[in-house]
Amino acid sequence: MSGHSKWNNIKRKKEATDSAKAKIFTKIGREIAVCVKEGGGDVNSNSKLRDLVSKAKAANVPNDNIERIIKKAVGDSDKTSYESNVYEGYGPSGIAVIVETLTDNKNRTAGDIRHYFDKFGGNLGTTGCVSFMFTTKGIIVLENNGIDEDKLMDDIMELGGSDFTMDEETAEIETEPNDLHNVREGLEAKGYKVISADIDRIPSTYTSLTDEEAIKKMNNLLDALEDNDDVQNVYHNWDMPEEPDED
């Protein structure tokens, strides 16, 4: 999980520029709208919506924006129909990449994704070409407000979680995908503060890049994908170097 989960991506973007924040708001808003149309706009009965609202708040999406998106989707004033698609391919030097999209124009999105891979030294593959290198897991992130590690371990095992890691700010719990919502609700009932709960794809192995040109192209590929409004999530097995802390 280390350094590659969605939560780490959210943390990395929390101090992003205004334009980058707008992109994040758009992506999460699209997820919320689809979720509401599928399961209703009540967070008490739609557990997936509850998780998405937590995810939105973790990314600093204003409450007014969240409520507006939910009301619009409930009222069905948004007639846009979104389709989810998954693309798999290889970045520079064979880095495995999975791209999840939510789009109202599949042809446009597919063309964009293929263009990015071609432009930055990769190639788009067929379904299944890299997904076997990833395991799908539920990831729950808790606020570490003085959590007792031994008690957390006991609670996670009791609720059906499979593993966890901790740092000074957060605790990150791993579950099977189907257990995500039950474990999340159990942890909340025990008094833990849940920051986010989402499905993630965890690589079985990671690949390092040493060639400066390959590193540059891989960064450019990820930036291009994340800048596209239709792209919801990007997973890869690049062992990215840690970004230096800014003073």
One Martini backbone bead per residue (centre of mass of N, CA, C, O) as a GRO file, in nm:
protein
  247
    1MET     BB    1   0.054   0.065  -0.015
    2SER     BB    2   0.290   0.239  -0.012
    3GLY     BB    3   0.242   0.546  -0.184
    4HIS     BB    4  -0.031   0.425  -0.378
    5SER     BB    5  -0.280   0.531  -0.272
    6LYS     BB    6  -0.546   0.730  -0.286
    7TRP     BB    7  -0.487   0.885  -0.029
    8ASN     BB    8  -0.205   0.982  -0.111
    9ASN     BB    9  -0.312   1.141  -0.351
   10ILE     BB   10  -0.489   1.334  -0.192
   11LYS     BB   11  -0.268   1.453  -0.011
   12ARG     BB   12  -0.095   1.559  -0.251
   13LYS     BB   13  -0.354   1.753  -0.352
   14LYS     BB   14  -0.446   1.948  -0.118
   15GLU     BB   15  -0.212   2.172  -0.225
   16ALA     BB   16  -0.321   2.254  -0.477
   17THR     BB   17  -0.425   2.411  -0.721
   18ASP     BB   18  -0.713   2.544  -0.828
   19SER     BB   19  -0.729   2.378  -1.093
   20ALA     BB   20  -0.680   2.102  -0.959
   21LYS     BB   21  -0.921   2.113  -0.766
   22ALA     BB   22  -1.138   2.126  -0.986
   23LYS     BB   23  -1.081   1.844  -1.094
   24ILE     BB   24  -1.146   1.689  -0.837
   25PHE     BB   25  -1.438   1.786  -0.809
   26THR     BB   26  -1.538   1.671  -1.079
   27LYS     BB   27  -1.480   1.371  -1.030
   28ILE     BB   28  -1.637   1.331  -0.765
   29GLY     BB   29  -1.907   1.445  -0.869
   30ARG     BB   30  -1.952   1.221  -1.078
   31GLU     BB   31  -1.962   0.987  -0.879
   32ILE     BB   32  -2.199   1.089  -0.711
   33ALA     BB   33  -2.412   1.106  -0.934
   34VAL     BB   34  -2.410   0.804  -1.006
   35CYS     BB   35  -2.471   0.696  -0.721
   36VAL     BB   36  -2.748   0.833  -0.685
   37LYS     BB   37  -2.888   0.703  -0.936
   38GLU     BB   38  -2.843   0.405  -0.818
   39GLY     BB   39  -2.901   0.462  -0.468
   40GLY     BB   40  -2.942   0.743  -0.386
   41GLY     BB   41  -2.940   1.047  -0.154
   42ASP     BB   42  -2.898   0.865   0.110
   43VAL     BB   43  -2.645   0.807   0.337
   44ASN     BB   44  -2.800   0.591   0.523
   45SER     BB   45  -2.866   0.389   0.255
   46ASN     BB   46  -2.589   0.485   0.100
   47SER     BB   47  -2.277   0.376   0.143
   48LYS     BB   48  -2.126   0.480  -0.105
   49LEU     BB   49  -2.200   0.776  -0.064
   50ARG     BB   50  -2.068   0.808   0.209
   51ASP     BB   51  -1.781   0.754   0.102
   52LEU     BB   52  -1.777   0.989  -0.106
   53VAL     BB   53  -1.816   1.219   0.092
   54SER     BB   54  -1.558   1.165   0.248
   55LYS     BB   55  -1.371   1.198   0.005
   56ALA     BB   56  -1.449   1.492  -0.056
   57LYS     BB   57  -1.365   1.611   0.219
   58ALA     BB   58  -1.065   1.517   0.201
   59ALA     BB   59  -1.048   1.711  -0.075
   60ASN     BB   60  -1.203   1.989  -0.002
   61VAL     BB   61  -1.497   1.976  -0.061
   62PRO     BB   62  -1.756   2.157  -0.041
   63ASN     BB   63  -2.062   2.114   0.098
   64ASP     BB   64  -2.227   2.268  -0.114
   65ASN     BB   65  -2.135   2.100  -0.354
   66ILE     BB   66  -2.235   1.826  -0.258
   67GLU     BB   67  -2.538   1.901  -0.224
   68ARG     BB   68  -2.583   1.992  -0.518
   69ILE     BB   69  -2.521   1.722  -0.657
   70ILE     BB   70  -2.735   1.551  -0.514
   71LYS     BB   71  -2.988   1.718  -0.590
   72LYS     BB   72  -2.951   1.697  -0.897
   73ALA     BB   73  -2.964   1.384  -0.911
   74VAL     BB   74  -3.238   1.345  -0.769
   75GLY     BB   75  -3.392   1.545  -0.980
   76ASP     BB   76  -3.282   1.477  -1.274
   77SER     BB   77  -3.142   1.738  -1.421
   78ASP     BB   78  -2.921   1.533  -1.504
   79LYS     BB   79  -2.895   1.373  -1.830
   80THR     BB   80  -2.631   1.254  -1.799
   81SER     BB   81  -2.452   0.969  -1.929
   82TYR     BB   82  -2.246   0.734  -1.769
   83GLU     BB   83  -1.946   0.545  -1.848
   84SER     BB   84  -1.761   0.269  -1.760
   85ASN     BB   85  -1.396   0.229  -1.797
   86VAL     BB   86  -1.111   0.011  -1.875
   87TYR     BB   87  -0.756   0.064  -1.897
   88GLU     BB   88  -0.463  -0.099  -2.042
   89GLY     BB   89  -0.097  -0.068  -1.986
   90TYR     BB   90   0.218   0.082  -2.088
   91GLY     BB   91   0.477   0.241  -1.992
   92PRO     BB   92   0.769   0.324  -1.946
   93SER     BB   93   0.954   0.040  -1.910
   94GLY     BB   94   0.680  -0.136  -1.834
   95ILE     BB   95   0.471   0.012  -1.684
   96ALA     BB   96   0.193  -0.049  -1.510
   97VAL     BB   97  -0.146   0.050  -1.630
   98ILE     BB   98  -0.452   0.180  -1.485
   99VAL     BB   99  -0.770   0.307  -1.624
  100GLU     BB  100  -1.038   0.489  -1.491
  101THR     BB  101  -1.362   0.567  -1.629
  102LEU     BB  102  -1.604   0.853  -1.677
  103THR     BB  103  -1.834   0.878  -1.955
  104ASP     BB  104  -2.018   1.047  -2.237
  105ASN     BB  105  -1.757   0.957  -2.442
  106LYS     BB  106  -1.589   0.690  -2.541
  107ASN     BB  107  -1.431   0.777  -2.796
  108ARG     BB  108  -1.286   1.018  -2.676
  109THR     BB  109  -1.147   0.876  -2.440
  110ALA     BB  110  -0.994   0.655  -2.595
  111GLY     BB  111  -0.828   0.856  -2.766
  112ASP     BB  112  -0.687   0.999  -2.534
  113ILE     BB  113  -0.547   0.758  -2.400
  114ARG     BB  114  -0.384   0.666  -2.645
  115HIS     BB  115  -0.230   0.931  -2.684
  116TYR     BB  116  -0.075   0.934  -2.417
  117PHE     BB  117   0.079   0.671  -2.451
  118ASP     BB  118   0.220   0.745  -2.718
  119LYS     BB  119   0.355   1.020  -2.633
  120PHE     BB  120   0.493   0.871  -2.347
  121GLY     BB  121   0.618   0.571  -2.420
  122GLY     BB  122   0.369   0.389  -2.463
  123ASN     BB  123   0.101   0.126  -2.444
  124LEU     BB  124  -0.197   0.010  -2.535
  125GLY     BB  125  -0.388  -0.253  -2.426
  126THR     BB  126  -0.548  -0.523  -2.324
  127THR     BB  127  -0.761  -0.689  -2.155
  128GLY     BB  128  -0.548  -0.814  -1.887
  129CYS     BB  129  -0.238  -0.730  -1.929
  130VAL     BB  130  -0.214  -0.602  -1.601
  131SER     BB  131  -0.431  -0.684  -1.377
  132PHE     BB  132  -0.274  -0.939  -1.261
  133MET     BB  133  -0.074  -0.733  -1.089
  134PHE     BB  134  -0.343  -0.685  -0.924
  135THR     BB  135  -0.517  -0.607  -0.616
  136THR     BB  136  -0.831  -0.592  -0.485
  137LYS     BB  137  -0.910  -0.337  -0.237
  138GLY     BB  138  -0.993  -0.220   0.069
  139ILE     BB  139  -0.967   0.129   0.187
  140ILE     BB  140  -0.912   0.259   0.515
  141VAL     BB  141  -0.910   0.586   0.663
  142LEU     BB  142  -0.776   0.709   0.962
  143GLU     BB  143  -0.764   0.908   1.227
  144ASN     BB  144  -0.478   0.983   1.430
  145ASN     BB  145  -0.606   1.033   1.769
  146GLY     BB  146  -0.460   0.814   1.958
  147ILE     BB  147  -0.424   0.531   1.869
  148ASP     BB  148  -0.445   0.201   1.963
  149GLU     BB  149  -0.285  -0.051   1.814
  150ASP     BB  150  -0.396  -0.306   1.959
  151LYS     BB  151  -0.696  -0.232   1.942
  152LEU     BB  152  -0.712  -0.204   1.639
  153MET     BB  153  -0.637  -0.492   1.571
  154ASP     BB  154  -0.877  -0.624   1.716
  155ASP     BB  155  -1.103  -0.473   1.561
  156ILE     BB  156  -1.027  -0.563   1.275
  157MET     BB  157  -1.053  -0.869   1.320
  158GLU     BB  158  -1.350  -0.862   1.415
  159LEU     BB  159  -1.460  -0.714   1.135
  160GLY     BB  160  -1.262  -0.831   0.878
  161GLY     BB  161  -0.994  -0.739   0.851
  162SER     BB  162  -0.643  -0.784   0.722
  163ASP     BB  163  -0.491  -0.494   0.750
  164PHE     BB  164  -0.227  -0.254   0.872
  165THR     BB  165  -0.129   0.094   0.892
  166MET     BB  166   0.094   0.348   1.048
  167ASP     BB  167   0.098   0.690   1.141
  168GLU     BB  168   0.079   1.004   1.273
  169GLU     BB  169  -0.205   1.063   1.105
  170THR     BB  170  -0.269   0.755   1.015
  171ALA     BB  171  -0.486   0.477   0.932
  172GLU     BB  172  -0.453   0.177   0.722
  173ILE     BB  173  -0.706  -0.031   0.594
  174GLU     BB  174  -0.751  -0.370   0.496
  175THR     BB  175  -0.979  -0.522   0.260
  176GLU     BB  176  -1.222  -0.669   0.128
  177PRO     BB  177  -1.433  -0.539  -0.093
  178ASN     BB  178  -1.707  -0.660   0.043
  179ASP     BB  179  -1.610  -0.542   0.346
  180LEU     BB  180  -1.586  -0.233   0.355
  181HIS     BB  181  -1.857  -0.123   0.476
  182ASN     BB  182  -1.866  -0.293   0.738
  183VAL     BB  183  -1.596  -0.199   0.855
  184ARG     BB  184  -1.651   0.098   0.855
  185GLU     BB  185  -1.905   0.092   1.040
  186GLY     BB  186  -1.764  -0.049   1.278
  187LEU     BB  187  -1.552   0.173   1.333
  188GLU     BB  188  -1.752   0.400   1.384
  189ALA     BB  189  -1.899   0.258   1.624
  190LYS     BB  190  -1.608   0.263   1.788
  191GLY     BB  191  -1.501   0.585   1.723
  192TYR     BB  192  -1.383   0.620   1.456
  193LYS     BB  193  -1.225   0.833   1.214
  194VAL     BB  194  -1.329   0.860   0.890
  195ILE     BB  195  -1.189   0.969   0.586
  196SER     BB  196  -1.177   0.696   0.405
  197ALA     BB  197  -1.351   0.477   0.150
  198ASP     BB  198  -1.202   0.244  -0.083
  199ILE     BB  199  -1.118   0.123  -0.386
  200ASP     BB  200  -0.822  -0.069  -0.470
  201ARG     BB  201  -0.508  -0.113  -0.652
  202ILE     BB  202  -0.259  -0.353  -0.582
  203PRO     BB  203   0.053  -0.419  -0.632
  204SER     BB  204   0.269  -0.695  -0.628
  205THR     BB  205   0.479  -0.513  -0.784
  206TYR     BB  206   0.766  -0.306  -0.834
  207THR     BB  207   0.903  -0.038  -1.047
  208SER     BB  208   1.197   0.103  -1.139
  209LEU     BB  209   1.347   0.421  -1.229
  210THR     BB  210   1.659   0.563  -1.385
  211ASP     BB  211   1.575   0.702  -1.634
  212GLU     BB  212   1.514   1.028  -1.697
  213GLU     BB  213   1.326   1.006  -1.945
  214ALA     BB  214   1.128   0.798  -1.823
  215ILE     BB  215   1.044   0.969  -1.582
  216LYS     BB  216   0.931   1.205  -1.741
  217LYS     BB  217   0.719   1.043  -1.906
  218MET     BB  218   0.565   0.926  -1.665
  219ASN     BB  219   0.479   1.193  -1.542
  220ASN     BB  220   0.331   1.294  -1.798
  221LEU     BB  221   0.125   1.068  -1.812
  222LEU     BB  222  -0.007   1.113  -1.534
  223ASP     BB  223  -0.085   1.409  -1.577
  224ALA     BB  224  -0.268   1.367  -1.826
  225LEU     BB  225  -0.468   1.175  -1.694
  226GLU     BB  226  -0.544   1.356  -1.440
  227ASP     BB  227  -0.645   1.603  -1.635
  228ASN     BB  228  -0.878   1.420  -1.709
  229ASP     BB  229  -1.214   1.419  -1.645
  230ASP     BB  230  -1.269   1.105  -1.723
  231VAL     BB  231  -1.059   1.039  -1.510
  232GLN     BB  232  -1.062   0.875  -1.197
  233ASN     BB  233  -0.829   0.641  -1.210
  234VAL     BB  234  -0.478   0.563  -1.128
  235TYR     BB  235  -0.271   0.278  -1.183
  236HIS     BB  236   0.055   0.159  -1.058
  237ASN     BB  237   0.411   0.011  -1.045
  238TRP     BB  238   0.562   0.260  -0.961
  239ASP     BB  239   0.851   0.342  -0.775
  240MET     BB  240   0.822   0.621  -0.637
  241PRO     BB  241   0.970   0.884  -0.540
  242GLU     BB  242   1.009   1.082  -0.291
  243GLU     BB  243   0.891   1.378  -0.196
  244PRO     BB  244   1.006   1.661  -0.099
  245ASP     BB  245   0.998   1.867   0.150
  246GLU     BB  246   0.859   2.174   0.213
  247ASP     BB  247   0.946   2.484   0.368
   0.00000   0.00000   0.00000
